[in-house]
Amino acid sequence: MKSYIEERAVEVANFIISSNSTVRETAKKFGISKSTVHKDITDRVEKIDPELARSVRRVLEVNKAERHIRGGMATREKYLKRMKQ
């Protein structure tokens, strides 16, 4: 693996941990695809630093558990906006 890819994977992992960011938010911040973020976290970081990978996985588990709530809030805001117009 190229060194710049390893550095990006670790940087992405640290960003997710420090900001409790979602995969989508992280992809936007780094200018890469969601698939790349996912690959960095699940495969590359695991090989580089297993403890860091476990920490990232914990954050993503919480995000996954809460995503239905965020989706519901977004839908609610969408319809509230329509009613005001």
N, CA, C and O atoms as a MOPAC input file, in Angstrom:
PM7 MOZYME 1SCF
protein

 N      0.84900 1    -1.17400 1     0.00000 1
 C      0.00000 1     0.00000 1     0.00000 1
 C      0.89400 1     1.23600 1     0.00000 1
 O      1.91400 1     1.28300 1     0.68700 1
 N      0.49600 1     2.22300 1    -0.77400 1
 C      1.27100 1     3.46700 1    -0.86800 1
 C      1.15300 1     4.24400 1     0.44000 1
 O      0.13700 1     4.18700 1     1.13200 1
 N      2.20900 1     4.96300 1     0.75200 1
 C      2.25100 1     5.65400 1     2.03900 1
 C      1.18200 1     6.73800 1     2.14800 1
 O      0.62800 1     6.93800 1     3.22900 1
 N      0.87600 1     7.44500 1     1.04900 1
 C     -0.12700 1     8.50300 1     1.13000 1
 C     -1.52500 1     7.93700 1     1.40700 1
 O     -2.35600 1     8.60400 1     2.02300 1
 N     -1.77900 1     6.71200 1     0.95200 1
 C     -3.06400 1     6.06400 1     1.22000 1
 C     -3.15200 1     5.69100 1     2.69800 1
 O     -4.19300 1     5.87100 1     3.33000 1
 N     -2.06000 1     5.17500 1     3.23700 1
 C     -2.02900 1     4.84200 1     4.66100 1
 C     -2.23700 1     6.08700 1     5.51600 1
 O     -2.99000 1     6.06800 1     6.48900 1
 N     -1.55400 1     7.17600 1     5.13600 1
 C     -1.69200 1     8.42300 1     5.88800 1
 C     -3.12400 1     8.93500 1     5.83500 1
 O     -3.66100 1     9.38200 1     6.84900 1
 N     -3.74900 1     8.87400 1     4.65700 1
 C     -5.13100 1     9.32400 1     4.51700 1
 C     -6.06600 1     8.46300 1     5.36700 1
 O     -6.97000 1     8.98100 1     6.02300 1
 N     -5.84500 1     7.16400 1     5.35000 1
 C     -6.71300 1     6.25700 1     6.11100 1
 C     -6.64700 1     6.57400 1     7.60100 1
 O     -7.67800 1     6.60700 1     8.27300 1
 N     -5.47600 1     6.80200 1     8.10900 1
 C     -5.31800 1     7.14000 1     9.53700 1
 C     -5.92800 1     8.50600 1     9.82400 1
 O     -6.57600 1     8.69400 1    10.85300 1
 N     -5.72300 1     9.45800 1     8.91900 1
 C     -6.29000 1    10.79400 1     9.09500 1
 C     -7.82300 1    10.75000 1     9.09200 1
 O     -8.47300 1    11.41500 1     9.89800 1
 N     -8.38800 1     9.96300 1     8.17800 1
 C     -9.84100 1     9.79500 1     8.11300 1
 C    -10.35400 1     9.18300 1     9.42100 1
 O    -11.34600 1     9.65000 1     9.98000 1
 N     -9.68700 1     8.15400 1     9.89800 1
 C    -10.09400 1     7.48900 1    11.13900 1
 C    -10.04800 1     8.46100 1    12.31800 1
 O    -10.97900 1     8.51100 1    13.12100 1
 N     -8.97700 1     9.22300 1    12.41900 1
 C     -8.85700 1    10.18700 1    13.51800 1
 C     -9.92800 1    11.26900 1    13.43300 1
 O    -10.45000 1    11.71300 1    14.45500 1
 N    -10.25300 1    11.69400 1    12.21400 1
 C    -11.28700 1    12.70700 1    12.02800 1
 C    -12.64300 1    12.18200 1    12.50500 1
 O    -13.37700 1    12.88500 1    13.20000 1
 N    -12.96400 1    10.96000 1    12.13400 1
 C    -14.24700 1    10.37300 1    12.53200 1
 C    -14.34200 1    10.26600 1    14.04900 1
 O    -15.37800 1    10.57300 1    14.63800 1
 N    -13.26200 1     9.83000 1    14.67100 1
 C    -13.25600 1     9.68100 1    16.12700 1
 C    -13.39600 1    11.04300 1    16.81800 1
 O    -14.19300 1    11.19200 1    17.74400 1
 N    -12.63000 1    12.02100 1    16.37000 1
 C    -12.62300 1    13.32000 1    17.04700 1
 C    -13.91200 1    14.10900 1    16.85100 1
 O    -14.30300 1    14.88200 1    17.72500 1
 N    -14.58000 1    13.91800 1    15.70100 1
 C    -15.76300 1    14.72600 1    15.41600 1
 C    -17.07200 1    13.93300 1    15.44300 1
 O    -18.14000 1    14.49400 1    15.20100 1
 N    -16.99200 1    12.62600 1    15.73700 1
 C    -18.17500 1    11.75900 1    15.68300 1
 C    -18.90000 1    11.90600 1    14.35300 1
 O    -20.12900 1    11.90900 1    14.29600 1
 N    -18.13300 1    12.02700 1    13.30300 1
 C    -18.64700 1    12.28300 1    11.96700 1
 C    -19.18200 1    11.01700 1    11.30900 1
 O    -18.74900 1     9.91100 1    11.63500 1
 N    -20.12100 1    11.18100 1    10.38500 1
 C    -20.63600 1    10.05500 1     9.61700 1
 C    -19.72000 1     9.80700 1     8.41700 1
 O    -18.86200 1    10.63000 1     8.09700 1
 N    -19.91400 1     8.67600 1     7.76700 1
 C    -19.12200 1     8.35200 1     6.57100 1
 C    -19.36700 1     9.41400 1     5.50400 1
 O    -18.43300 1     9.86300 1     4.84100 1
 N    -20.61800 1     9.80900 1     5.34400 1
 C    -20.97600 1    10.80700 1     4.33200 1
 C    -20.30100 1    12.15300 1     4.60900 1
 O    -19.74700 1    12.76700 1     3.69700 1
 N    -20.34500 1    12.61000 1     5.85400 1
 C    -19.70700 1    13.87900 1     6.22500 1
 C    -18.19600 1    13.79800 1     6.01500 1
 O    -17.57800 1    14.75100 1     5.54000 1
 N    -17.61400 1    12.66900 1     6.36700 1
 C    -16.17100 1    12.48000 1     6.21900 1
 C    -15.77000 1    12.49000 1     4.75200 1
 O    -14.76300 1    13.09400 1     4.38100 1
 N    -16.55500 1    11.82500 1     3.92200 1
 C    -16.26800 1    11.78500 1     2.48900 1
 C    -16.28800 1    13.19300 1     1.90200 1
 O    -15.43100 1    13.55200 1     1.09400 1
 N    -17.26600 1    13.97700 1     2.31200 1
 C    -17.36600 1    15.35100 1     1.81300 1
 C    -16.16600 1    16.18000 1     2.26700 1
 O    -15.60500 1    16.94800 1     1.48500 1
 N    -15.77400 1    16.02300 1     3.53400 1
 C    -14.64800 1    16.80100 1     4.09100 1
 C    -13.33800 1    16.49500 1     3.37000 1
 O    -12.54700 1    17.40000 1     3.10700 1
 N    -13.10800 1    15.21400 1     3.04900 1
 C    -11.84700 1    14.82000 1     2.44000 1
 C    -11.89500 1    14.79600 1     0.91500 1
 O    -10.86800 1    14.59300 1     0.26800 1
 N    -13.06600 1    14.99800 1     0.34100 1
 C    -13.18800 1    15.00800 1    -1.11600 1
 C    -12.99900 1    13.63600 1    -1.73600 1
 O    -12.45500 1    13.51100 1    -2.83400 1
 N    -13.45000 1    12.60700 1    -1.03100 1
 C    -13.35400 1    11.24100 1    -1.53800 1
 C    -14.74100 1    10.60600 1    -1.46100 1
 O    -15.65400 1    11.17300 1    -0.86200 1
 N    -14.89600 1     9.43900 1    -2.06200 1
 C    -16.20600 1     8.78800 1    -2.06500 1
 C    -16.48100 1     8.09100 1    -0.73100 1
 O    -15.57100 1     7.82000 1     0.05300 1
 N    -17.76600 1     7.81200 1    -0.50100 1
 C    -18.15500 1     7.07600 1     0.70800 1
 C    -17.52200 1     5.69000 1     0.69200 1
 O    -17.13600 1     5.16800 1     1.73800 1
 N    -17.41800 1     5.09900 1    -0.48400 1
 C    -16.81300 1     3.76600 1    -0.60400 1
 C    -15.35300 1     3.78400 1    -0.18100 1
 O    -14.87300 1     2.85400 1     0.46600 1
 N    -14.65300 1     4.84900 1    -0.54900 1
 C    -13.24000 1     4.97300 1    -0.17500 1
 C    -13.09800 1     5.13500 1     1.33000 1
 O    -12.21500 1     4.53400 1     1.94100 1
 N    -13.96400 1     5.94500 1     1.92900 1
 C    -13.93600 1     6.11800 1     3.38800 1
 C    -14.16500 1     4.77100 1     4.06100 1
 O    -13.45200 1     4.40000 1     4.99200 1
 N    -15.16400 1     4.05100 1     3.58100 1
 C    -15.49300 1     2.75400 1     4.16300 1
 C    -14.32000 1     1.78300 1     4.02400 1
 O    -13.98200 1     1.07900 1     4.97600 1
 N    -13.70300 1     1.74200 1     2.85100 1
 C    -12.56000 1     0.85200 1     2.60600 1
 C    -11.38700 1     1.24100 1     3.51500 1
 O    -10.72700 1     0.37900 1     4.09500 1
 N    -11.13900 1     2.54800 1     3.63000 1
 C    -10.05700 1     3.02300 1     4.51000 1
 C    -10.27100 1     2.54300 1     5.93500 1
 O     -9.33800 1     2.07000 1     6.58500 1
 N    -11.49800 1     2.66500 1     6.41800 1
 C    -11.79100 1     2.34000 1     7.80500 1
 C    -11.78600 1     0.83600 1     8.05800 1
 O    -11.19200 1     0.36600 1     9.02800 1
 N    -12.44700 1     0.08600 1     7.18700 1
 C    -12.62000 1    -1.34100 1     7.45300 1
 C    -11.39100 1    -2.17200 1     7.11800 1
 O    -11.08100 1    -3.11900 1     7.84000 1
 N    -10.69300 1    -1.85000 1     6.05700 1
 C     -9.56200 1    -2.68100 1     5.63500 1
 C     -8.20900 1    -2.07600 1     5.98600 1
 O     -7.38900 1    -2.69800 1     6.66100 1
 N     -7.99600 1    -0.87200 1     5.52400 1
 C     -6.65200 1    -0.29100 1     5.62600 1
 C     -6.25500 1     0.03600 1     7.05600 1
 O     -5.15200 1    -0.30500 1     7.48400 1
 N     -7.13400 1     0.69000 1     7.79800 1
 C     -6.79900 1     1.06100 1     9.17600 1
 C     -6.64200 1    -0.19600 1    10.03400 1
 O     -5.80800 1    -0.23400 1    10.93900 1
 N     -7.43100 1    -1.20500 1     9.75200 1
 C     -7.34200 1    -2.47400 1    10.49300 1
 C     -5.93100 1    -3.05400 1    10.40400 1
 O     -5.40200 1    -3.56500 1    11.39000 1
 N     -5.33800 1    -2.97400 1     9.24000 1
 C     -3.98300 1    -3.50600 1     9.05000 1
 C     -2.91800 1    -2.60300 1     9.65900 1
 O     -1.87900 1    -3.08100 1    10.11500 1
 N     -3.17900 1    -1.29600 1     9.66500 1
 C     -2.19400 1    -0.33000 1    10.16600 1
 C     -2.21600 1    -0.25600 1    11.68700 1
 O     -1.17700 1    -0.34200 1    12.34100 1
 N     -3.42800 1    -0.09500 1    12.24600 1
 C     -3.57500 1     0.09900 1    13.69100 1
 C     -4.91200 1    -0.49000 1    14.15900 1
 O     -5.93300 1     0.19700 1    14.13200 1
 N     -4.90900 1    -1.74500 1    14.58200 1
 C     -6.15700 1    -2.40300 1    14.98500 1
 C     -6.92900 1    -1.68200 1    16.10200 1
 O     -8.16000 1    -1.68600 1    16.09600 1
 N     -6.23700 1    -1.07900 1    17.03500 1
 C     -6.90800 1    -0.36800 1    18.12600 1
 C     -7.64300 1     0.86300 1    17.59500 1
 O     -8.76500 1     1.14800 1    18.01500 1
 N     -7.02200 1     1.58000 1    16.68600 1
 C     -7.66400 1     2.73700 1    16.05600 1
 C     -8.90000 1     2.28100 1    15.28400 1
 O     -9.93500 1     2.94700 1    15.31200 1
 N     -8.79100 1     1.15400 1    14.60100 1
 C     -9.92200 1     0.60600 1    13.84600 1
 C    -11.08700 1     0.27700 1    14.77000 1
 O    -12.24100 1     0.51900 1    14.41500 1
 N    -10.80800 1    -0.26600 1    15.94200 1
 C    -11.87500 1    -0.57500 1    16.90300 1
 C    -12.56300 1     0.70200 1    17.38200 1
 O    -13.78400 1     0.73600 1    17.53000 1
 N    -11.78100 1     1.74100 1    17.62100 1
 C    -12.34800 1     3.01700 1    18.06500 1
 C    -13.25800 1     3.62200 1    17.00100 1
 O    -14.33300 1     4.13400 1    17.31500 1
 N    -12.82900 1     3.56400 1    15.75400 1
 C    -13.64200 1     4.09500 1    14.65900 1
 C    -14.91800 1     3.28000 1    14.52300 1
 O    -15.99700 1     3.83500 1    14.31400 1
 N    -14.79700 1     1.97600 1    14.64100 1
 C    -15.95600 1     1.10200 1    14.50500 1
 C    -17.02000 1     1.43100 1    15.55600 1
 O    -18.21800 1     1.38500 1    15.27600 1
 N    -16.56300 1     1.76600 1    16.77800 1
 C    -17.51600 1     2.13900 1    17.83400 1
 C    -18.31600 1     3.38300 1    17.44900 1
 O    -19.53100 1     3.43000 1    17.63900 1
 N    -17.62900 1     4.38600 1    16.90700 1
 C    -18.30800 1     5.61900 1    16.48600 1
 C    -19.30000 1     5.30900 1    15.37400 1
 O    -20.42700 1     5.80300 1    15.39100 1
 N    -18.89100 1     4.49900 1    14.41400 1
 C    -19.77200 1     4.18600 1    13.28800 1
 C    -20.96300 1     3.33600 1    13.71500 1
 O    -22.04000 1     3.44100 1    13.12800 1
 N    -20.78300 1     2.50300 1    14.72200 1
 C    -21.90500 1     1.70900 1    15.24800 1
 C    -22.97500 1     2.64500 1    15.83400 1
 O    -24.17100 1     2.43700 1    15.62900 1
 N    -22.53300 1     3.66700 1    16.56000 1
 C    -23.46700 1     4.63500 1    17.12700 1
 C    -24.18400 1     5.37600 1    16.00700 1
 O    -25.40200 1     5.54900 1    16.05100 1
 N    -23.42300 1     5.81700 1    14.99400 1
 C    -24.02400 1     6.51700 1    13.85700 1
 C    -25.06400 1     5.63800 1    13.16200 1
 O    -26.13400 1     6.11000 1    12.77800 1
 N    -24.74000 1     4.37600 1    13.00900 1
 C    -25.65900 1     3.45700 1    12.34500 1
 C    -26.93500 1     3.29200 1    13.17000 1
 O    -28.03400 1     3.23000 1    12.61800 1
 N    -26.78800 1     3.22200 1    14.47700 1
 C    -27.94800 1     3.06200 1    15.34700 1
 C    -28.83500 1     4.30300 1    15.34100 1
 O    -30.04200 1     4.20000 1    15.56300 1
 N    -28.25400 1     5.46800 1    15.09000 1
 C    -29.00500 1     6.72100 1    15.13500 1
 C    -29.49300 1     7.19000 1    13.77600 1
 O    -30.22300 1     8.17900 1    13.70900 1
 N    -29.12800 1     6.53200 1    12.70400 1
 C    -29.43100 1     7.06700 1    11.37800 1
 C    -30.92200 1     7.15700 1    11.09300 1
 O    -31.35100 1     8.04700 1    10.35800 1
 N    -31.71400 1     6.26500 1    11.65000 1
 C    -33.15800 1     6.35100 1    11.41700 1
 C    -33.74500 1     7.60400 1    12.07400 1
 O    -34.73400 1     8.15900 1    11.59600 1
 N    -33.13100 1     8.03700 1    13.15800 1
 C    -33.58600 1     9.25500 1    13.83100 1
 C    -33.23900 1    10.48000 1    12.98500 1
 O    -34.06800 1    11.37200 1    12.80200 1
 N    -31.99900 1    10.51700 1    12.46800 1
 C    -31.58700 1    11.63900 1    11.61600 1
 C    -32.44000 1    11.70700 1    10.35800 1
 O    -32.80900 1    12.79400 1     9.91300 1
 N    -32.75000 1    10.56000 1     9.79000 1
 C    -33.59000 1    10.51900 1     8.59200 1
 C    -34.98400 1    11.04300 1     8.87600 1
 O    -35.55100 1    11.77600 1     8.06500 1
 N    -35.53700 1    10.67800 1    10.01000 1
 C    -36.85800 1    11.16100 1    10.39800 1
 C    -36.87300 1    12.66200 1    10.62800 1
 O    -37.83400 1    13.34100 1    10.26800 1
 N    -35.81300 1    13.17800 1    11.22500 1
 C    -35.71700 1    14.61800 1    11.46300 1
 C    -35.62100 1    15.37100 1    10.14700 1
 O    -36.23000 1    16.43000 1     9.99300 1
 N    -34.86500 1    14.84000 1     9.20200 1
 C    -34.72800 1    15.48600 1     7.89500 1
 C    -36.06700 1    15.51900 1     7.16900 1
 O    -36.41500 1    16.52400 1     6.55000 1
 N    -36.80900 1    14.43800 1     7.24200 1
 C    -38.12500 1    14.38300 1     6.59900 1
 C    -39.07100 1    15.38300 1     7.25400 1
 O    -39.82100 1    16.07600 1     6.56700 1
 N    -39.03500 1    15.45600 1     8.56700 1
 C    -39.89800 1    16.39400 1     9.29800 1
 C    -39.60900 1    17.83000 1     8.87900 1
 O    -40.52700 1    18.60600 1     8.61500 1
 N    -38.31100 1    18.17900 1     8.81900 1
 C    -37.92900 1    19.53300 1     8.41700 1
 C    -38.37300 1    19.82800 1     6.98900 1
 O    -38.80400 1    20.94100 1     6.68700 1
 N    -38.26900 1    18.83900 1     6.11700 1
 C    -38.67700 1    19.00200 1     4.72500 1
 C    -40.15400 1    19.38000 1     4.63800 1
 O    -40.51900 1    20.31000 1     3.91800 1
 N    -40.99500 1    18.66200 1     5.36600 1
 C    -42.42800 1    18.93100 1     5.30000 1
 C    -42.81900 1    20.20800 1     6.04500 1
 O    -43.77900 1    20.87500 1     5.65900 1
 N    -42.09000 1    20.55400 1     7.10200 1
 C    -42.35400 1    21.82100 1     7.78000 1
 C    -42.04300 1    22.99500 1     6.85600 1
 O    -42.75800 1    23.99700 1     6.84900 1
 N    -40.98500 1    22.86300 1     6.08700 1
 C    -40.62200 1    23.90000 1     5.12700 1
 C    -41.71700 1    24.06000 1     4.08400 1
 O    -42.08300 1    25.18100 1     3.73000 1
 N    -42.24000 1    22.94900 1     3.59400 1
 C    -43.30500 1    22.99700 1     2.56700 1
 C    -44.56400 1    23.66500 1     3.11300 1
 O    -45.24200 1    24.39800 1     2.39300 1
 N    -44.87300 1    23.41800 1     4.36700 1
 C    -46.08700 1    23.99200 1     4.94700 1
 C    -45.97400 1    25.51800 1     5.10900 1
 O    -46.98200 1    26.22300 1     5.05200 1
 N    -44.76800 1    26.01400 1     5.30600 1
 C    -44.56000 1    27.45500 1     5.48500 1
 C    -44.68400 1    28.20000 1     4.15600 1
 O    -44.95700 1    29.40100 1     4.14900 1
 N    -44.49200 1    27.52400 1     3.06000 1
 C    -44.52900 1    28.18600 1     1.75400 1
 C    -45.90400 1    28.45100 1     1.28400 1
 O    -46.09000 1    29.00400 1     0.20000 1

